[in-house]
Amino acid sequence: MNIDLTDTTSSQINSTLIRARRTTGSPAVGMVLTMVIVTDEGNHYDALKAANEASKEHPSRTLVVIGRPGRSARERASARLDAEVRVGGDTGIGETVLLRLHGELAGHAHSAVLPLLLPDAPVVVWWPEDAPAHPSDDPLGALAQRRITDAAAAEDPAAELARRAEVYSPGDTDLAWTRITPWRSVLAAALDQKHTPITGAEVEGEEHNPSTELLALWLGSRLGVPVTRVAAQGPGITAVRLTVEDGQICLDRPDGSLATLAVPGQPDRHVALNRRATSELLAEELRRLDPDEAYAQAVRAPREPATAGERANAGASDGSSGNGGRSRGKKAGASAKAAS
């Protein structure tokens, strides 16, 4: 059921939602959170499609905030709220409200959103692109327990990650981090099976891929070893290599779907590492709404990429220092437990 409301108010939208639920025969509210999507006319379709898919696992009230400040002085001086209420159909047991904020109201989106939040339920705000410089200080971000951004949508993903590190607040996360969850899981499992010091690491991937940078930062912060970044054609991350005493642990994914895990002394194994859709990434983020301490540590880790020469020197010094080298190299099993 779709209901269009022109020049409306938040109170009228709430009343329309109640009537729509009764009409469809589901007056009880079974939603577990409010998802606020801040986007524009050009991107709201894809964002809403991903959110609807994620809501099958996490029933929610989805509020799509579309600012339309206007071009002329007259349009910018006016204020009007238009809404489209959707209940049933593609929304499942959830609800969707598209809010189009015209004129001055576009700069005060929180005043229209606040009355529409589900009572006593967590709030998640997602910026598919054009995230604010400081998400937790944004009026909409301040309403949320979880704030989701996507550095991959920025013109300069590396600079965007650096900004996220500077303004990080508990509850912030980024889909670039969510994309590397399978990589972190496979590497942690591999390290649990190989109890040997790690003396160096190498991450290979697309040059401007923020997930490549985050994976390198995570490995460096967890293992305490230099991590070399190697540019490749992609797609995304293509390989991770960890240097150990008897060779390299290598996780190689050249085609973006099937990876090969090679561990010294063990037969090679194939691992499914498909590049996931945005809806799957959102669903993962909504499974836990507490602060992600692993992301906080990774995104704020020192950004000093090691060169190949520095990595070789570090490996040589660790290998020639006897027990001292072993004390500097992290035990793989302990690292894997900390990572998981």
Helices and strands as residue ranges (DSSP letters): E 2-5, H 10-23, E 33-39, H 44-55, E 60-68, H 73-77, E 79-87, G 89-91, E 95-103, G 104-108, H 109-113, G 114-116, E 123-126, G 135-137, G 141-143, E 146-149, G 151-153, H 157-166, E 172-174, H 175-178, H 181-192, E 197-198, E 200-206, H 210-223, E 227-232, E 237-244, E 247-252, E 258-262, E 269-272, H 278-285, H 293-299, H 308-320, H 323-328, E 330-331, H 332-339
